[in-house]
């Protein structure tokens, strides 16, 4: 298993021998993939509400949100450039296993929630453009799985170009709509000046800021910057940080333009005409033509919505791949990963539309934003800890002023998103839901609050415990050669393939004259699954005969041998037998299979390796 983030794309774009504009263009790209998360269908609702209800007043809130996004995304890029690890990998390296598992589940929930918003956004866009019912549009979104497969086959630069075209389509669509709407630019400019907000305006502002940073974007950016093959010197790393900051600033300002355009369009078309109650995307679309006197405006609106949903689904899939590989050190084929993520998003959408009707789609969108809000702090806080750590970041650790600003932004975002979660929980508790479910929700809230406090405190305690470290690798360690532990018992996990010969020969090279070899095989027949060691089926008998043949051949070499059969669960049984026989070494084979076989065998080795307390010798077949 490789430790490279997005290993098929890792360092696939050379930038070392380029100068001037060519060098800058070589770095441009990762932030554009990230920027689509800031203009996805989930953000449209708050922009539409803000413009329709309060005119241009909240443009400064959008600008503030954009500054927050640029700061946090630049920190994510810095982490990936300096450490050559993504955020999920550094989390796995830092936090205990149980905490990492919780962070992984939260990250997956956030990606599924994001994808849910994209599914609904694309389905609405298809309905607005073609008239197809939402149910059909939702099902159609399954097929973009194949588009992602095609893009990944052609490399990261083609994928970036595709996303750039979609972003340009969104921007062009709203630019044309603004030309049609003819907004009062002198009034729009005044919206950049912060003004006091009424309680209702403050509520919308909270929604705008709270939906600013998508948690999956922080994972995504830290991995995408590693697609550039940079010079690993101090100067090369510093230049990479600089160029990626430019990339982030340009791309996220483009996202700001889109969000501002939606708000200004809503202010011009609805607020100025007295239609301040427009809140839903479909309502906005239906009213554009009569209010602006143009049939082109609603068509452009629908096209932009589809482009926003499609671009976000591509980046969501990449984020899912990064999270799974980073936290679990586990790879799935990209199309399987994409299909699973899309199905997780489509199933609740289809159920809500089918059972409760299309009118409840907006409630589902709000619920997806609540899930995102829960996850945000669990991505932002570790990121700030990691880029502040001088032991691992060295000279590239952020300074105290940037650190202070980052923590301030994190506190604002966590507070606002916590406020959203609190409002959701309050409405849940006053509803007619059964008391047992309210109790479960209470336990869940307390658990996540405790987990949040833990991830804040743990890195601080870890750094203090390592204050004696003088460099990245710690103090010099003097090797102790006096304790040579003899390999009395060597366990060998065989699978009766042609590769067993190489496996056993390798194990014999580690054995001494007084070593004992233990041959292990796990029976996975139906009878063995249910009866375990009591099973006496044909497969169990044949497997024991094979083990006895191996043992006989090894005894002829002068070694003591015993055999052990395990049953049902390969990982658990290998670990159990290794512990029972008090083995000092385990020898296993790594199969060079493709597809699902590679996944299965890889999972066995990784799982066993982490569960045993002895060295594991892996032999490639």
C-alpha positions in Angstrom: 0.0 0.0 0.0 1.4 3.3 -1.0 1.5 6.3 1.3 1.2 8.8 -1.5 -2.0 10.8 -1.6 -3.8 10.2 -4.9 -0.9 7.9 -5.8 -1.9 7.7 -9.5 -1.8 11.5 -9.8 1.0 12.1 -7.3 3.7 14.4 -8.7 2.3 13.9 -12.2 2.7 17.6 -13.2 6.4 18.7 -13.4 7.0 22.3 -12.5 10.8 22.4 -11.8 12.1 23.5 -15.2 9.6 26.2 -15.9 10.0 29.9 -15.4 7.8 33.0 -15.3 4.2 32.7 -16.5 4.8 29.0 -17.5 5.7 28.2 -14.0 2.7 30.0 -12.6 0.4 28.2 -15.1 1.8 24.9 -14.1 0.7 25.5 -10.5 -2.7 26.9 -11.4 -5.4 24.2 -11.1 -5.8 22.6 -7.6 -7.7 25.6 -6.2 -10.1 25.6 -9.1 -11.2 22.1 -8.2 -11.5 23.3 -4.6 -13.4 26.5 -5.6 -16.4 24.6 -6.9 -17.3 23.7 -3.4 -17.9 27.4 -2.7 -20.4 27.8 -5.5 -22.2 24.6 -5.3 -26.1 24.4 -5.2 -26.0 24.3 -1.4 -24.7 27.9 -1.4 -27.3 29.2 -3.8 -30.1 29.2 -1.3 -28.5 31.5 1.2 -27.3 33.9 -1.7 -30.8 34.0 -3.1 -32.4 34.6 0.3 -29.9 37.3 1.2 -30.4 39.2 -2.1 -34.2 38.8 -2.2 -34.7 39.8 1.4 -32.0 42.5 2.0 -30.9 43.7 -1.4 -27.1 44.4 -1.6 -26.6 44.7 2.1 -25.0 41.4 2.7 -22.3 41.5 0.0 -19.7 42.4 2.6 -20.6 39.2 4.4 -19.8 37.3 1.3 -16.5 39.1 1.0 -15.6 38.3 4.7 -16.5 34.6 4.0 -14.2 34.7 1.0 -11.3 35.9 3.1 -11.9 33.1 5.6 -11.9 30.6 2.8 -8.7 31.8 1.2 -6.9 31.7 4.6 -8.0 28.1 5.5 -7.4 26.7 2.0 -3.9 28.3 1.8 -3.2 26.5 5.1 -4.4 23.3 3.7 -2.2 23.7 0.6 0.8 24.6 2.9 0.4 21.3 4.8 0.3 19.2 1.6 3.3 21.0 0.1 5.6 20.8 3.2 4.6 17.5 4.7 3.8 15.7 1.3 0.8 14.2 3.3 -2.8 15.2 3.1 -4.9 16.2 6.1 -6.4 12.7 6.6 -2.9 11.1 6.6 -1.6 13.5 9.1 -4.6 12.9 11.3 -4.0 9.2 11.1 -0.3 9.8 12.1 -1.2 12.0 15.0 -4.4 10.9 16.7 -5.2 7.5 18.3 -7.0 4.8 16.3 -10.5 5.3 17.8 -10.4 9.0 17.3 -9.3 8.6 13.7 -12.1 6.2 13.1 -14.6 8.8 14.4 -13.0 11.5 12.3 -13.2 9.2 9.3 -16.9 8.5 9.8 -17.6 12.2 10.2 -15.6 13.0 7.0 -17.5 10.4 5.0 -20.8 11.8 6.4 -19.8 15.3 5.3 -18.9 14.1 1.8 -22.2 12.2 1.5 -24.1 15.3 2.7 -22.2 17.5 0.1 -23.0 15.0 -2.6 -26.6 15.0 -1.5 -26.7 18.8 -2.1 -25.1 18.3 -5.6 -27.6 15.5 -6.5 -30.6 17.7 -5.6 -29.0 20.8 -7.3 -28.4 18.9 -10.5 -31.8 17.3 -10.4 -33.5 20.7 -10.0 -31.3 22.1 -12.8 -32.4 19.3 -15.1 -36.0 19.8 -14.2 -35.8 23.5 -14.8 -34.1 23.0 -18.2 -36.0 20.0 -19.5 -39.2 19.8 -17.4 -38.3 16.3 -16.2 -39.6 15.4 -12.7 -37.1 15.6 -9.8 -37.2 11.9 -9.4 -36.0 11.3 -12.9 -33.3 13.9 -12.6 -32.1 12.4 -9.4 -31.7 9.0 -11.0 -29.9 10.4 -14.0 -27.2 11.8 -11.7 -26.0 8.2 -11.2 -24.4 8.2 -14.6 -21.9 11.0 -13.9 -19.9 8.2 -12.2 -18.7 7.2 -15.7 -17.7 10.8 -16.4 -15.4 10.8 -13.4 -13.8 7.6 -14.5 -13.1 9.0 -17.9 -11.6 12.2 -16.5 -9.3 10.4 -14.1 -8.0 8.2 -16.9 -6.8 11.3 -18.7 -4.9 12.8 -15.8 -5.1 15.7 -13.3 -4.6 18.4 -15.9 -7.5 17.3 -18.1 -9.7 17.1 -15.0 -8.6 20.6 -14.0 -9.4 21.8 -17.5 -12.9 20.3 -17.3 -13.6 21.9 -14.0 -12.3 25.2 -15.3 -14.7 25.0 -18.2 -17.6 24.4 -15.8 -16.5 27.2 -13.6 -16.3 29.5 -16.6 -19.8 28.3 -17.7 -21.2 29.3 -14.3 -19.4 32.6 -14.3 -20.5 33.5 -17.9 -24.1 32.5 -17.2 -24.4 34.9 -14.3 -22.4 37.6 -16.1 -25.0 37.5 -18.9 -27.8 37.4 -16.4 -26.4 40.5 -14.7 -26.2 42.3 -18.0 -29.8 41.4 -18.7 -30.9 42.5 -15.1 -29.0 45.8 -15.3 -28.3 46.2 -11.6 -27.6 49.5 -10.0 -23.8 49.2 -9.6 -23.5 52.3 -7.4 -25.8 50.7 -4.9 -24.2 47.3 -5.2 -20.8 48.8 -4.4 -22.2 50.2 -1.1 -22.9 46.6 -0.1 -19.2 46.1 0.4 -19.3 48.5 3.4 -20.2 46.6 6.7 -23.4 47.8 8.1 -25.4 46.9 11.3 -27.7 43.9 10.7 -31.2 43.3 11.8 -31.9 39.9 13.6 -33.4 38.5 10.3 -30.4 39.7 8.3 -28.0 38.4 10.9 -29.7 35.0 10.5 -29.0 34.9 6.8 -25.5 36.2 7.3 -24.9 33.3 9.7 -26.0 31.0 7.0 -23.7 32.6 4.4 -20.6 32.4 6.6 -21.5 29.0 8.1 -21.7 27.5 4.7 -18.4 29.0 3.6 -15.8 26.3 4.2 -16.7 22.8 3.1 -14.9 20.3 5.3 -14.0 18.0 2.4 -12.2 20.9 0.6 -9.6 21.0 3.3 -8.8 17.3 2.7 -9.0 17.8 -1.0 -6.6 20.8 -1.3 -3.9 19.2 0.9 -3.8 16.3 -1.6 -4.2 18.1 -4.9 -1.1 20.3 -4.4 0.9 17.1 -4.3 0.2 16.5 -7.9 2.9 19.0 -8.7 6.5 17.7 -8.7 8.4 20.5 -7.0 12.0 21.1 -6.0 12.3 19.8 -2.4 14.6 22.6 -1.3 13.7 25.5 1.1 13.5 27.8 -1.9 11.5 25.4 -4.0 9.0 24.8 -1.2 8.6 28.5 -0.5 7.9 29.2 -4.1 5.4 26.4 -4.3 3.5 27.9 -1.3 3.6 31.3 -2.9 2.3 30.1 -6.3 -0.4 28.0 -4.6 -1.5 31.0 -2.6 -2.0 32.9 -5.9 -3.9 29.9 -7.3 -6.2 30.0 -4.2 -6.7 33.7 -4.2 -7.7 33.8 -7.9 -9.9 30.7 -7.9 -11.7 31.6 -4.6 -12.3 35.2 -5.8 -13.9 33.6 -8.9 -16.2 31.7 -6.5 -16.9 35.0 -4.7 -17.9 36.6 -8.0 -20.4 33.8 -8.6 -21.9 34.1 -5.1 -22.0 37.9 -5.4 -23.6 37.6 -8.8 -26.4 35.4 -7.4 -27.0 37.8 -4.6 -27.0 40.9 -6.8 -29.2 39.1 -9.4 -31.7 38.3 -6.6 -31.5 41.8 -5.2 -32.2 43.3 -8.6 -34.8 40.9 -9.8 -36.7 40.3 -6.5 -35.8 42.9 -3.8 -36.2 45.9 -6.1 -39.5 44.6 -7.4 -41.0 43.9 -4.0 -40.7 40.1 -4.3 -38.7 39.7 -1.0 -40.1 36.4 0.0 -38.4 34.4 -2.8 -36.3 31.7 -1.1 -36.4 28.5 -3.2 -34.2 27.9 -6.3 -37.3 26.9 -8.4 -39.2 30.0 -7.3 -36.3 32.2 -8.4 -36.0 30.5 -11.8 -39.7 30.8 -12.5 -39.8 34.5 -11.7 -36.7 35.6 -13.7 -38.3 35.7 -17.1 -41.4 37.8 -16.2 -39.4 40.2 -14.0 -36.4 40.7 -16.3 -38.4 40.4 -19.5 -36.0 37.8 -21.0 -36.5 34.1 -21.6 -32.7 33.7 -21.8 -32.1 34.5 -18.1 -33.9 31.4 -16.6 -32.2 29.1 -19.2 -28.7 30.5 -18.2 -29.7 30.0 -14.5 -30.6 26.3 -15.0 -27.4 25.7 -17.0 -25.3 27.3 -14.3 -27.0 25.2 -11.7 -26.3 21.9 -13.6 -22.6 23.0 -14.1 -22.3 23.8 -10.4 -23.7 20.4 -9.4 -21.6 18.5 -11.9 -18.3 20.2 -11.0 -18.9 19.6 -7.3 -19.6 15.9 -7.8 -16.2 15.4 -9.4 -14.3 17.0 -6.6 -16.5 15.2 -4.0 -15.4 11.9 -5.4 -11.7 12.8 -5.2 -12.2 14.0 -1.6 -13.8 10.6 -0.7 -10.9 8.8 -2.2 -8.5 10.9 -0.2 -10.4 10.4 3.1 -10.6 6.7 2.7 -7.0 6.2 1.7 -5.7 8.7 4.3 -7.6 7.4 7.4 -7.8 3.7 6.6 -4.8 3.3 4.3 -7.3 1.5 2.0 -7.9 1.9 -1.7 -11.1 1.2 -3.7 -11.4 1.4 -7.4 -12.5 5.0 -8.2 -15.7 4.0 -9.9 -16.7 1.8 -7.0 -15.9 4.7 -4.6 -17.9 7.1 -6.8 -20.9 4.8 -7.2 -21.1 4.1 -3.4 -20.9 7.9 -2.6 -23.5 8.7 -5.2 -25.9 5.9 -4.0 -25.6 7.1 -0.4 -26.7 10.5 -1.6 -29.4 9.4 -4.0 -31.2 6.9 -1.7 -32.4 9.6 0.8 -33.2 12.0 -2.0 -35.3 9.4 -3.8 -37.1 8.4 -0.6 -37.9 12.0 0.4 -39.1 12.8 -3.1 -41.1 9.6 -3.5 -42.7 9.5 -0.1 -43.0 13.1 1.0 -43.0 14.9 -2.4 -40.9 17.5 -4.2 -41.9 20.2 -1.8 -39.8 18.7 1.0 -36.5 18.8 -1.0 -35.5 22.1 0.6 -35.8 20.5 4.1 -33.4 17.8 2.9 -31.0 20.4 1.7 -31.1 22.1 5.1 -30.5 18.7 6.8 -27.4 18.2 4.6 -26.0 21.6 5.7 -26.5 20.5 9.4 -24.4 17.4 8.8 -21.7 19.6 7.2 -21.8 21.9 10.1 -21.2 19.1 12.5 -18.0 18.1 10.7 -16.4 21.5 10.1 -14.6 21.9 13.4 -13.2 18.4 13.2 -11.4 19.4 9.9 -10.4 23.0 10.7 -8.9 22.5 14.2 -6.4 19.7 13.3 -5.3 21.6 10.3 -4.4 24.7 12.3 -2.6 22.5 14.8 -0.5 20.8 12.1 0.6 23.9 10.2 1.5 25.5 13.6 3.8 22.7 14.6 7.5 23.7 14.1 8.7 20.2 14.8 7.1 18.9 11.6 6.7 22.0 9.5 10.1 23.5 10.4 10.7 26.9 8.9 7.3 26.7 7.1 5.2 26.7 10.3 2.8 29.6 10.3 3.7 32.7 12.3 1.9 33.9 15.5 -0.3 36.5 13.7 -1.5 34.1 11.0 -2.1 31.5 13.7 -4.1 34.0 15.8 -6.2 34.9 12.7 -6.7 31.2 11.8 -7.9 30.4 15.3 -10.3 33.4 15.2 -11.7 32.3 11.9 -12.1 28.7 13.3 -13.9 30.0 16.4 -16.3 32.1 14.3 -17.0 29.2 11.9 -17.5 26.7 14.8 -19.7 29.1 16.7 -21.9 29.8 13.7 -22.2 26.2 12.6 -22.7 25.2 16.2 -25.6 27.7 16.3 -27.1 26.0 13.3 -26.8 22.6 14.9 -28.3 24.0 18.1 -31.3 25.4 16.3 -31.8 22.0 14.6 -31.6 20.1 17.9 -33.9 22.5 19.6 -36.6 22.0 17.0 -36.0 18.3 17.2 -36.5 18.1 21.0 -39.8 20.1 21.0 -41.2 17.8 18.3 -43.3 14.7 18.9 -40.4 12.4 18.4 -40.2 9.5 20.9 -38.3 10.1 24.1 -35.8 7.3 23.3 -34.7 9.0 20.1 -34.3 12.3 21.9 -32.1 10.5 24.4 -29.9 9.1 21.6 -29.5 12.5 20.0 -28.5 13.9 23.4 -25.8 11.3 23.8 -24.6 11.9 20.3 -24.3 15.7 20.9 -22.4 15.1 24.1 -20.1 12.6 22.4 -19.2 14.9 19.5 -18.7 17.8 22.0 -16.2 15.6 23.9 -14.5 14.5 20.7 -14.1 18.2 19.6 -12.5 19.1 23.0 -10.2 16.1 22.7 -8.9 17.0 19.2 -8.2 20.5 20.4 -6.2 19.4 23.5 -4.5 16.3 22.3 -2.0 17.8 19.8 -1.0 20.4 22.4 -0.2 17.7 25.0 1.6 15.7 22.3 3.8 18.6 21.3 4.7 19.4 25.0 5.6 15.7 25.5 8.0 15.9 22.6 9.6 19.2 23.4 13.0 17.5 23.8 13.0 16.6 20.1 15.7 18.6 18.2 14.6 17.8 14.7 12.0 15.9 12.7 13.4 12.5 13.7 14.0 13.3 17.4 17.1 12.8 19.5 19.7 10.3 18.2 19.0 6.7 19.3 21.9 4.4 20.3 21.2 1.0 18.9 21.3 -1.9 21.4 22.9 -5.0 20.0 23.0 -6.9 23.3 19.4 -8.3 23.1 19.3 -10.7 20.2 15.8 -12.3 20.5 16.0 -15.8 18.9 13.2 -16.8 16.5 11.9 -19.9 18.3 8.5 -20.0 16.6 7.9 -18.7 13.1 4.3 -18.7 11.8 3.7 -19.0 8.1 0.2 -18.1 6.6 -0.2 -20.3 3.4 -3.1 -20.2 0.9 -2.2 -23.3 -1.2 -1.3 -21.3 -4.3 1.8 -21.7 -6.4 3.4 -18.9 -4.4 3.6 -21.0 -1.2 7.0 -22.4 -2.3 8.6 -18.9 -2.3 6.8 -18.1 0.9 8.2 -21.1 2.8 11.7 -20.8 1.3 11.8 -17.2 2.6 10.6 -18.3 6.0 13.4 -20.9 6.2 16.0 -18.3 5.6 14.9 -16.7 8.9 14.9 -20.0 10.9 17.7 -21.4 13.1 18.4 -25.0 13.7 16.2 -25.0 16.8 13.4 -22.9 15.3 9.9 -24.3 15.0 7.7 -23.5 12.0 3.9 -23.3 12.4 2.0 -23.6 9.1 -1.4 -21.7 9.2 -4.3 -21.9 6.9 -7.8 -20.5 7.3 -10.8 -22.5 6.1 -13.6 -20.4 4.7 -16.2 -23.0 3.6 -19.8 -22.6 4.6 -19.6 -25.4 7.1 -16.4 -24.0 8.6 -18.1 -20.6 9.0 -20.9 -22.1 11.1 -19.2 -25.0 12.9 -15.6 -23.7 13.2 -13.2 -26.4 14.5 -16.1 -28.9 14.7 -16.5 -28.9 11.0 -15.5 -32.0 9.1 -16.4 -31.1 5.5 -14.4 -32.0 2.4 -12.6 -28.7 2.2 -11.4 -28.9 5.9 -10.0 -32.4 5.4 -8.3 -31.5 2.1 -6.8 -28.4 3.6 -5.4 -30.4 6.5 -3.9 -32.9 4.1 -2.2 -30.1 2.2 -0.7 -28.7 5.4 0.5 -32.2 6.4 2.3 -32.5 3.0 4.0 -29.2 3.4 5.0 -30.2 7.0 6.5 -33.5 5.8 8.6 -31.7 3.1 9.9 -29.2 5.7 10.8 -31.9 8.2 13.1 -33.4 5.5 15.0 -30.2 5.8 15.6 -30.8 9.4 13.1 -28.4 11.0 10.4 -29.0 13.5 7.0 -28.2 12.1 3.4 -28.1 13.3 0.1 -27.2 11.5 -2.9 -25.1 12.6 -6.2 -24.6 10.8 -8.3 -21.5 11.4 -11.9 -21.0 10.6 -14.3 -18.4 9.2 -12.5 -15.0 9.7 -9.0 -14.9 8.1 -7.7 -11.9 10.0 -9.0 -12.9 13.4 -7.8 -16.5 13.1 -4.3 -15.6 11.9 -3.9 -13.2 14.8 -5.4 -15.7 17.3 -3.1 -18.5 16.2 0.0 -16.3 16.2 -0.7 -15.3 19.8 -1.6 -18.9 20.8 1.7 -20.4 19.5 3.8 -17.4 20.9 5.3 -16.7 17.5 8.2 -14.2 17.2 7.7 -13.7 13.4 4.8 -14.0 11.0 5.5 -14.6 7.2 2.7 -13.7 4.8 2.3 -13.4 1.0 1.3 -10.3 -0.9 -0.6 -11.2 -4.0 -0.1 -9.0 -7.1 -3.7 -9.2 -8.1 -5.9 -6.5 -9.8 -9.3 -5.1 -8.8 -11.2 -6.8 -6.0 -8.6 -9.4 -5.3 -6.0 -6.8 -4.6 -8.4 -5.1 -2.2 -9.2 -8.3 -0.3 -5.6 -9.5 0.1 -4.4 -6.0 0.9 -7.0 -5.7 3.6 -5.9 -9.0 5.2 -2.3 -8.0 5.4 -3.0 -4.5 6.7 -5.4 -5.7 9.3 -3.2 -8.5 10.6 -0.1 -6.2 10.6 -1.9 -3.7 12.9 -3.3 -6.4 15.3 -0.2 -8.5 16.0 2.7 -7.3 18.2 5.5 -9.1 16.3 7.4 -8.4 13.1 5.5 -9.3 9.9 7.6 -10.4 6.9 5.6 -9.8 3.7 6.7 -11.7 0.6 5.7 -10.5 -2.8 4.6 -13.3 -5.2 
